[in-house]
Amino acid sequence: MKRLTTLLLAALMCVGVALSGVNRTLIAAQSLLTTATTVQQYQNAKKKFQAAKSDPGYVPSEHDRSINAGISKCNRAITAASKNDSSSAKPQMSNTRSSNGNKRNNSTTSAVNVEITGLIIANLDDNNDFVGEVNGPLYVDDINKLYIACTITPLSKTVTKNLRVKLIKPDGTVFREMGKTAPAGYSSEEKVTIKSGESNFLPDRIYGRGRGNEFPAGTYTYEAYMDGRKVYTTTFDIERGSAGAGGGMTAERTVNRPSTTGASATIVTSRIGEMEHDGRRCFAVSLDFDVENCKGRTIKTYAIVKDGDTYYRYNDKIVGTVDESTPQYDSTKFTNVDLYIPLDQMGKFRSNVVTVEVSIDDADGNTLAKKDVAYAFNGQRSGFIDFVKFTDNIEHNGETCLKADIGYTVQNCKGRKVNCYIFALDNSGSFAKVNDSPIADLEMSEVNYEISTFSNTELYIPYSKLRAAGLFGRNVQFRVIVDEDESREDIVSAVYDYSVGGSSTGTNAGSMYDNYGTSASSMTPSAVVKNVNLKQNTTAQGKDSAIVTIDFDVENCQGKRIGVFVWIYDENGDNPKRASDPESGMLYMRVAEPQSNSVAYNDAEIYIPTADLRPYRGRTMTLCVEIDDRDTSETIKKESYTFTVE
């Protein structure tokens, strides 16, 4: 059974133990340098930097640069302070905006025997190693995981304290820390022993699990409580955009969140290559795309280098670029929108095949359209699919067919022939067959250039075959493959979904599940609960309520009615109110209708009347989150959490 006061284990990899392999002495030295104002303080910081090479976590290749830079800064400050006979000479850390870093301000410490002097804040990579400057500026597009530690003044004796921590996000919600139990409204609670005689750290923490959109832009508040009293509070900022990528990433991005304004976009054509731009050799992608319902509102077009399932970083910065446009009409066509990424930022991909995600976001950061393009620097055959557009009820060769218009690009195939196929898939993701023959069509093309784009491929699948396979009138997955004719080597492969037997007008294909030869996804509906947060004793829709906020993803649910339920059980597993309300008991729900096959729902709220919880104050209850298919009543996902009624 999980605690509601923590995030779902699989969804948020936060830890609350000391970091292995981290050079704690170096962190302490950087903290001393940040706050130093006198010669003696700079000398103390210098000694700490020198001692960092003896720290158990010392790694020369990772730490020497920071150690040597810190010693140099201390030497310069000591010299300047000595010449001026003043204690005011204070150097600033690189890339910081104030002496405390990250616009940290309003710091206060109450008069207790443990004094917190400041925070150490840093970005961590997936191995929990520091990325960029400790206490440097923080940017939404750069943050992977957030490291926070408190520094304290030396104590005259060893003490044990009850420590509670709050990390409050810009929207006022508390960032929950996995592995730490805490009362509602706190990130963590634990007993800590602070030894006497030397500067020390309170337990360090990591927030986040290394995926995008966990840290929205804005001002964060950090609060520490000891033995029930607030002893420290401060704020720090996370800004929009990125610190690097040649000025590239400039906005927080929220992927696959449906637009609330009805905005939409379609990427029609992508052209790729290498060229000079602003005096630098660049990878270039030029897009043609259509947007709807964005008149007068800024849209942003991104190109970001991918490294597997994550964004690629070079010199600790996300590699990408962005272009801004403002549609002048409700329906606007954009052509030749050029995006450039300098080749000197490509790193390991300069001798390999690079995958670049291109996407279009609306003014609220919702992603309206997204796809991957590929480019080979090493002469390897490469390619990507520009679009797949299905049209029902098309007559072809005397039969009524489903038509697929396909656009694709291939590279390093000049002088060869390529085949573009479309295959219908069965429920297991295998090729659907009639009389032992796959339900498929293909078209062969000759490639005349090193990079060739084919935008007029027309393939047809007869309705008679789809009916015979039991696929007509259903949502069906189709695999599109482009291969080299002689070797039959796949150049690109992707799966799209479409509801067969609809209207006679063209419709863009649904979500692309996999690229470049991976296997097809199952059509079975699935869901992942990423975050559940309960806020008690508040107001919703003018009534005293508790609010359950749920972040979840659903797959293969396009066109379905999805029910999101919250059930409340007592410690004996009984459903309160069942006797008086046998149809529901303490059951609360809302319905969602996914408009695409892969949808992320963020901040879905379900309200529980405070009056329903009031009889159970002080008792431990179970909150069950259930997602089901309302049409079949089949459960897609079910998770249970415990909480204490306030």
C-alpha positions in Angstrom: 0.0 0.0 0.0 1.4 3.4 -0.9 1.1 6.6 1.0 -0.9 9.4 -0.6 1.7 11.8 0.9 4.2 10.5 -1.6 4.2 10.4 -5.4 3.7 7.1 -7.2 7.0 5.2 -7.1 7.1 4.4 -10.8 6.2 8.0 -11.6 8.5 10.1 -9.6 12.0 9.0 -8.7 12.7 11.2 -5.8 15.1 10.1 -3.0 15.9 11.5 0.4 19.3 10.0 1.2 22.8 11.4 0.9 24.1 11.2 -2.7 26.8 8.6 -3.4 29.8 9.9 -5.4 29.0 13.6 -4.7 31.9 15.8 -3.6 30.4 17.3 -0.5 33.5 19.2 0.4 33.3 21.0 -3.0 29.7 21.9 -2.4 30.6 23.3 1.0 33.5 25.3 -0.6 31.2 26.8 -3.2 28.7 27.7 -0.5 31.4 29.4 1.5 32.6 31.3 -1.5 29.0 32.5 -2.4 28.5 34.0 1.1 32.1 35.2 1.8 32.7 39.0 2.3 35.9 39.1 4.4 39.5 38.0 3.9 39.2 35.3 6.5 36.0 34.0 4.9 37.7 33.8 1.5 40.7 32.0 3.1 38.3 29.5 4.7 36.7 28.9 1.3 40.1 28.4 -0.3 41.0 25.8 2.2 37.7 24.0 1.5 38.4 24.0 -2.2 41.9 22.6 -1.6 40.4 19.9 0.7 37.9 18.9 -1.9 40.5 16.8 -3.6 40.6 14.6 -0.5 36.8 14.1 -0.5 35.7 10.4 -1.0 33.5 11.6 -3.9 36.4 13.4 -5.7 36.6 12.6 -9.4 39.4 14.6 -11.1 37.9 14.8 -14.5 34.6 16.1 -13.1 35.8 18.3 -10.2 39.2 19.7 -10.9 37.9 22.5 -13.1 35.5 23.7 -10.4 38.1 23.4 -7.7 40.8 25.4 -9.6 38.3 28.0 -10.6 37.1 28.4 -7.0 40.7 28.7 -5.7 41.4 31.4 -8.3 38.3 33.4 -7.3 39.3 33.2 -3.7 42.9 34.4 -4.5 41.6 37.4 -6.5 39.1 38.3 -3.7 41.8 38.0 -1.0 44.2 40.2 -3.0 41.5 42.8 -3.7 40.2 42.9 -0.1 43.8 43.2 1.3 44.6 46.1 -1.0 41.5 48.0 -0.1 41.7 47.0 3.6 38.0 46.3 3.3 35.7 43.4 3.9 33.3 44.3 1.1 35.2 42.7 -1.8 32.9 39.9 -2.8 33.2 38.0 -6.1 30.1 36.6 -7.8 29.9 33.0 -8.9 29.8 32.5 -12.7 26.3 32.8 -14.1 24.7 33.8 -10.8 22.3 36.8 -10.6 22.7 37.6 -6.9 25.0 36.7 -4.1 22.7 33.9 -3.1 22.1 32.7 -6.7 18.8 32.0 -8.5 17.3 35.4 -7.3 17.1 33.9 -3.9 15.6 36.4 -1.5 13.6 37.1 1.6 15.7 34.6 3.6 14.9 34.5 7.3 16.0 32.3 10.2 14.1 32.2 13.6 16.0 32.4 16.8 16.6 28.7 17.6 19.7 26.7 18.3 20.0 25.4 14.7 20.6 28.2 12.2 20.2 27.4 8.5 22.5 29.8 6.5 21.5 29.0 3.0 20.6 26.5 0.3 22.7 24.6 -2.2 20.7 24.1 -5.4 21.9 22.3 -8.5 20.7 20.4 -11.6 21.5 16.7 -11.7 21.8 14.3 -14.6 20.4 10.8 -14.7 23.4 9.5 -12.8 22.9 12.1 -10.1 26.0 14.0 -11.1 25.9 17.8 -11.1 25.2 19.6 -14.4 26.2 23.2 -14.8 27.0 25.7 -12.0 26.0 25.0 -8.4 23.6 27.8 -7.3 23.6 29.1 -10.9 20.5 30.1 -12.9 17.9 27.4 -13.4 15.9 27.1 -16.6 12.9 24.9 -17.3 14.3 23.3 -20.5 17.6 22.4 -18.8 16.4 20.9 -15.5 16.6 17.1 -15.2 16.4 16.6 -11.4 16.7 19.2 -8.7 19.2 18.8 -5.9 18.6 20.8 -2.7 20.7 20.9 0.5 20.8 23.2 3.5 23.9 24.6 5.1 23.9 25.3 8.9 26.2 27.1 11.3 28.5 25.0 13.6 26.8 23.8 16.9 28.3 23.5 20.3 26.6 20.2 20.9 25.0 17.4 19.0 21.3 17.7 18.7 18.4 15.6 17.3 15.6 17.4 15.7 12.3 16.6 14.0 12.6 18.2 10.6 9.8 18.9 8.2 10.4 20.4 4.7 8.1 22.0 2.2 9.1 22.7 -1.4 6.2 24.8 -2.8 5.7 25.1 -6.5 4.6 28.4 -8.2 1.0 27.2 -8.2 1.0 26.8 -4.5 1.1 23.0 -4.4 3.7 21.1 -2.5 6.2 19.0 -4.3 6.1 15.6 -2.6 9.3 13.7 -1.9 9.3 9.9 -2.6 10.5 7.8 0.3 9.6 10.4 3.0 6.3 10.1 5.0 4.9 13.5 6.1 1.8 15.1 7.2 -0.4 16.6 4.5 1.0 19.7 3.1 4.7 18.8 3.6 7.3 17.3 1.3 9.0 15.2 4.0 9.3 14.6 7.7 12.2 12.8 9.6 14.4 12.8 12.7 17.8 14.2 12.0 20.9 14.2 14.1 23.2 17.2 13.7 26.7 16.8 15.0 28.6 19.5 16.9 31.8 21.3 16.1 31.8 21.9 12.3 29.7 23.3 9.5 27.1 20.8 8.4 24.4 20.0 6.0 20.8 18.9 6.7 19.9 15.8 4.7 20.2 16.5 1.0 17.3 15.8 -1.4 16.5 15.1 -5.0 13.2 16.2 -6.5 12.0 15.0 -9.9 12.6 11.8 -11.9 14.4 13.2 -15.0 11.6 13.8 -17.4 10.2 17.0 -18.8 7.5 19.3 -17.4 8.1 18.5 -13.7 9.4 22.0 -12.9 7.2 24.8 -14.4 8.7 28.3 -14.6 8.1 30.6 -11.6 9.1 31.3 -8.1 9.5 28.3 -5.7 9.4 28.5 -1.9 11.5 26.4 0.4 10.5 26.1 4.0 12.2 24.2 6.9 10.5 23.4 10.2 12.2 22.0 13.3 10.2 20.7 16.3 7.1 22.3 14.8 8.6 25.8 14.3 9.5 27.4 11.0 13.2 28.0 11.2 14.0 29.0 7.6 12.3 30.1 4.4 13.6 31.4 1.1 12.6 31.6 -2.5 14.3 30.8 -5.8 13.3 31.1 -9.4 13.2 28.7 -12.4 13.0 30.7 -15.6 11.5 29.8 -18.9 13.8 28.6 -21.7 17.3 27.3 -21.7 20.8 28.7 -20.9 22.3 27.4 -24.1 21.7 25.8 -27.4 22.9 28.9 -29.2 19.9 30.8 -27.9 17.7 27.9 -29.0 15.2 26.7 -26.4 13.2 29.7 -25.2 10.0 28.4 -23.7 8.7 25.7 -21.3 7.2 22.9 -23.3 4.3 20.6 -22.4 4.1 17.6 -24.7 0.9 16.0 -25.8 -1.4 18.1 -23.7 -4.6 18.9 -25.7 -5.1 22.6 -26.4 -8.0 24.2 -24.5 -8.6 26.7 -27.2 -9.4 24.3 -30.0 -6.0 25.1 -31.7 -4.6 22.5 -34.0 -1.7 22.1 -36.4 -0.6 19.7 -39.2 3.0 19.3 -40.3 2.7 18.8 -44.1 6.3 18.6 -45.4 9.8 18.5 -43.8 13.0 19.1 -45.8 16.4 18.4 -44.3 20.1 19.1 -45.1 23.3 20.9 -44.2 24.0 24.6 -45.0 25.7 27.7 -43.8 23.7 30.0 -41.5 25.1 33.0 -39.6 28.6 32.0 -40.4 28.2 28.4 -39.0 27.7 25.1 -40.6 24.3 23.8 -39.5 21.8 21.0 -39.8 18.7 22.6 -41.3 15.1 21.5 -41.3 12.5 23.5 -43.3 8.8 22.9 -42.5 5.5 23.5 -44.2 2.6 23.3 -41.8 -1.0 24.4 -41.3 -2.5 25.8 -38.1 -6.1 26.3 -37.1 -7.7 28.6 -34.5 -4.5 30.4 -33.6 -5.3 33.8 -35.1 -3.3 36.6 -33.5 -1.6 34.2 -31.0 2.1 33.3 -31.0 3.0 29.8 -32.0 6.4 28.3 -31.6 8.1 25.8 -33.9 10.8 23.6 -32.3 13.6 21.4 -33.5 15.3 19.4 -30.7 18.0 16.7 -31.0 17.0 13.5 -29.4 19.1 10.9 -27.6 16.9 7.8 -27.3 13.8 8.8 -25.4 15.3 12.0 -23.9 16.6 15.3 -25.3 20.3 15.4 -26.2 22.6 17.7 -24.2 25.9 19.1 -25.3 28.0 21.0 -22.7 25.1 20.5 -20.3 22.6 22.3 -22.6 19.7 20.9 -24.6 20.6 21.1 -28.3 17.8 22.7 -30.2 16.3 25.8 -31.7 12.9 27.6 -31.9 11.1 29.9 -34.3 8.1 32.1 -33.4 5.2 33.1 -35.7 1.8 34.8 -35.4 -1.0 33.4 -37.6 -3.0 36.2 -39.2 -6.0 34.1 -40.0 -8.1 31.4 -38.4 -6.7 28.9 -40.9 -3.1 29.8 -41.8 -0.5 28.0 -44.0 3.2 28.4 -43.2 5.8 27.5 -45.8 9.6 27.3 -45.6 9.9 27.8 -41.8 13.6 27.2 -41.4 15.2 25.9 -38.2 19.0 25.6 -37.8 21.1 23.6 -35.4 24.9 24.2 -35.5 26.8 21.1 -36.3 29.4 21.8 -33.6 26.6 21.2 -31.0 25.8 17.7 -32.5 28.6 16.0 -30.5 28.5 12.2 -30.9 25.9 12.4 -33.7 28.4 14.1 -36.1 29.4 10.6 -37.2 26.1 8.9 -36.8 22.4 9.2 -37.5 20.7 12.0 -35.6 17.0 12.1 -34.8 15.4 15.5 -34.4 12.0 16.1 -32.9 10.1 18.9 -34.7 7.0 20.2 -33.0 4.5 23.1 -33.0 3.3 24.6 -29.7 0.5 27.1 -29.1 0.9 30.2 -26.9 0.0 28.2 -23.8 2.7 25.6 -24.4 0.4 22.9 -25.7 1.9 20.7 -28.4 -0.3 20.8 -31.5 1.8 18.6 -33.8 5.0 16.6 -33.4 7.1 14.2 -35.3 10.7 12.9 -35.7 13.0 13.5 -38.7 16.3 11.7 -39.2 19.6 12.7 -40.8 22.6 10.6 -41.4 26.1 12.1 -41.2 27.8 8.8 -41.8 26.5 7.7 -45.2 24.0 5.3 -43.7 20.6 4.9 -45.3 18.1 7.0 -43.3 14.6 8.4 -43.6 11.4 9.4 -42.0 7.7 9.6 -42.7 6.3 13.1 -43.3 2.6 12.3 -43.2 0.0 9.6 -43.6 -3.5 10.7 -44.6 -6.4 8.2 -44.7 -9.6 8.7 -46.9 -12.5 6.3 -46.8 -14.8 5.2 -49.6 -12.4 5.7 -52.6 -13.1 3.7 -55.8 -9.9 2.0 -57.1 -9.7 -0.8 -59.7 -13.4 -1.6 -59.4 -13.4 -1.8 -55.5 -14.2 0.5 -52.7 -11.1 1.1 -50.7 -9.4 2.9 -47.9 -6.9 5.2 -49.5 -3.6 6.2 -47.8 -1.7 9.3 -49.0 1.9 9.0 -47.7 4.8 11.4 -47.8 8.3 10.3 -46.8 12.0 11.3 -47.2 15.0 9.0 -47.7 18.7 9.8 -47.6 21.8 8.1 -49.1 19.7 6.0 -51.5 20.6 7.8 -54.8 20.4 5.5 -57.8 18.4 2.8 -56.0 14.8 1.9 -55.8 12.7 2.1 -52.6 9.3 0.6 -51.8 6.6 2.2 -49.6 4.3 -0.4 -48.1 1.2 -0.2 -45.9 0.1 -3.2 -43.9 -3.1 -3.6 -41.8 -2.4 -5.1 -38.4 -4.4 -7.5 -36.3 -5.1 -7.2 -32.5 -1.7 -8.7 -31.7 0.2 -6.2 -33.8 1.0 -8.8 -36.5 0.2 -8.4 -40.2 -3.5 -9.1 -40.7 -4.1 -11.8 -43.4 -6.9 -13.0 -45.7 -6.3 -16.4 -47.3 -2.8 -16.4 -45.9 -1.9 -13.2 -47.7 -1.2 -9.9 -45.9 -3.7 -7.1 -46.3 -1.3 -4.6 -47.9 -0.3 -2.4 -50.8 3.0 -1.0 -52.1 4.5 1.5 -54.5 8.1 1.5 -55.8 10.0 4.7 -56.6 13.4 5.5 -58.0 15.6 7.8 -55.9 17.5 10.5 -57.9 19.1 12.6 -55.2 21.1 12.1 -52.0 18.0 13.4 -50.1 14.7 12.7 -51.8 11.2 13.5 -50.6 8.2 11.7 -52.0 4.9 13.4 -51.3 2.4 11.8 -53.7 2.5 8.1 -52.8 -1.1 6.7 -53.0 -1.8 3.2 -51.6 -5.2 1.4 -51.4 -6.6 -1.3 -49.2 -10.0 -2.9 -50.4 -12.8 -2.8 -47.9 -13.6 -6.4 -48.9 -10.3 -7.6 -47.3 -10.8 -5.5 -44.2 -14.3 -7.0 -43.8 -13.0 -10.5 -44.3 -10.4 -9.9 -41.5 -13.0 -8.5 -39.1 -11.3 -5.0 -39.2 -14.0 -2.9 -40.9 -15.8 -0.4 -38.7 -13.1 -0.5 -36.1 -10.1 1.4 -35.0 -7.2 -0.3 -36.9 -3.5 0.0 -36.7 -1.5 0.2 -40.0 2.3 -0.2 -40.3 4.0 2.0 -42.9 7.4 0.7 -44.1 9.9 2.2 -46.5 12.7 -0.2 -47.6 15.5 -0.5 -50.1 14.3 -2.7 -52.9 17.4 -4.8 -53.6 18.4 -5.6 -50.0 14.9 -5.4 -48.5 16.5 -3.4 -45.6 14.0 -1.2 -43.7 14.8 2.5 -43.9 11.9 3.6 -41.7 8.9 1.9 -40.1 6.1 3.4 -38.1 2.6 2.5 -36.9 -0.5 4.7 -37.3 -4.1 4.2 -36.3 -7.4 5.0 -38.1 -11.1 4.2 -37.6 -12.0 2.3 -40.8 -15.3 3.0 -42.5 -15.9 6.6 -41.5 -16.7 9.6 -43.7 -15.5 10.2 -47.2 -13.3 13.1 -46.3 -9.6 12.9 -45.6 -8.3 12.6 -42.0 -4.8 12.7 -40.7 -3.5 9.6 -39.2 -3.5 9.1 -35.5 -0.5 8.8 -33.2 2.8 7.3 -34.4 3.7 4.6 -31.9 7.2 3.6 -33.0 9.9 4.5 -35.5 12.7 2.9 -37.4 11.9 -0.8 -37.2 10.6 -1.3 -33.6 7.5 -3.5 -33.0 4.0 -2.2 -33.0 2.1 -1.3 -29.8 -0.8 -3.3 -28.7 -4.3 -1.9 -29.2 -5.3 -2.8 -25.7 -6.2 0.4 -23.7 -3.7 1.2 -21.0 -3.1 4.0 -18.5 -0.3 5.2 -16.2 -1.1 7.2 -13.0 1.8 9.7 -12.7 0.8 11.8 -9.7 -1.9 11.9 -7.1 -2.2 14.8 -4.7 -4.9 15.4 -2.0 -5.6 18.8 -0.6 -8.0 18.8 2.3 -10.1 21.5 3.9 -10.3 23.8 0.9 -13.0 25.2 -1.4 -14.1 24.0 -4.8 -17.0 25.4 -6.8 -18.1 27.4 -3.8 -18.3 24.4 -1.5 -16.1 23.1 1.3 -14.2 20.3 -0.3 -11.1 18.1 -0.5 -9.5 18.2 -4.0 -7.9 15.2 -5.5 -5.5 16.2 -8.4 -4.5 13.4 -10.7 -1.9 13.4 -13.6 -2.3 10.3 -15.9 -1.6 9.1 -19.4 -3.9 6.9 -21.5 -3.0 4.9 -24.6 -5.2 3.3 -27.3 -8.3 5.1 -25.9 -9.2 7.4 -28.8 -13.0 7.7 -29.3 -13.7 6.0 -25.9 -15.4 7.4 -22.8 -12.9 7.1 -20.0 -14.1 7.2 -16.4 -11.8 8.5 -13.7 -13.0 7.3 -10.2 -12.0 8.0 -6.7 -13.2 5.6 -4.0 -12.7 6.1 -0.3 -12.4 3.1 2.1 -11.8 2.9 5.8 -9.0 1.0 7.6 -11.1 -2.1 7.6 -11.6 -2.0 3.8 -15.2 -1.0 4.1 -16.7 1.7 1.9 -18.3 4.4 4.2 -21.8 5.6 3.5 -22.5 2.3 1.8 -25.5 1.6 4.1 -27.1 5.0 3.3 -26.0 5.1 -0.3 -25.6 1.5 -1.5 -25.3 2.5 -5.2 -22.1 4.5 -4.7 -20.9 4.8 -1.1 -18.0 7.4 -1.1 -17.5 7.4 -4.9 -16.6 10.4 -7.0 -15.8 10.5 -10.7 -15.4 12.5 -13.9 -15.4 11.4 -17.6 -12.8 12.1 -20.2 -13.0 11.5 -24.0 -9.5 11.2 -25.5 -9.3 12.8 -29.0 -6.2 11.0 -30.0 -4.7 7.6 -29.3 -2.0 8.9 -26.8 -3.1 11.6 -24.4 -1.6 13.1 -21.2 -4.1 14.5 -18.7 -2.5 16.9 -16.2 -4.2 18.3 -13.1 -7.5 16.5 -13.5 -9.5 17.4 -10.4 -12.1 15.4 -8.5 -13.9 17.1 -5.6 -14.9 15.3 -2.3 -17.3 17.2 -0.1 -15.7 17.9 3.3 -18.9 16.8 4.9 -18.3 13.3 3.6 -14.8 13.1 5.3 -15.6 15.0 8.5 -16.9 11.9 10.4 -13.5 10.2 9.9 -11.2 12.9 11.2 -7.9 11.5 12.5 -8.5 8.1 10.9 -6.3 6.5 8.2 -8.3 6.0 5.0 -7.6 4.4 1.6 -8.1 6.4 -1.5 -8.4 4.3 -4.7 -7.9 5.8 -8.1 -9.5 3.8 -10.9 -9.6 4.4 -14.6 -12.0 2.4 -16.7 -13.7 2.2 -20.1 -17.2 3.5 -19.5 -18.6 1.6 -22.6 -17.4 -1.8 -21.5 -17.0 -1.2 -17.7 -13.5 -2.8 -18.0 -10.9 -1.5 -15.5 -7.8 0.0 -17.3 -5.8 1.0 -14.2 -6.3 0.9 -10.5 -4.0 2.3 -7.7 -4.5 2.6 -4.0 -3.1 5.1 -1.5 -3.5 5.8 2.3 -4.1 9.2 3.9 -5.1 10.6 7.3 -8.3 12.7 7.4 -7.5 16.2 8.7 
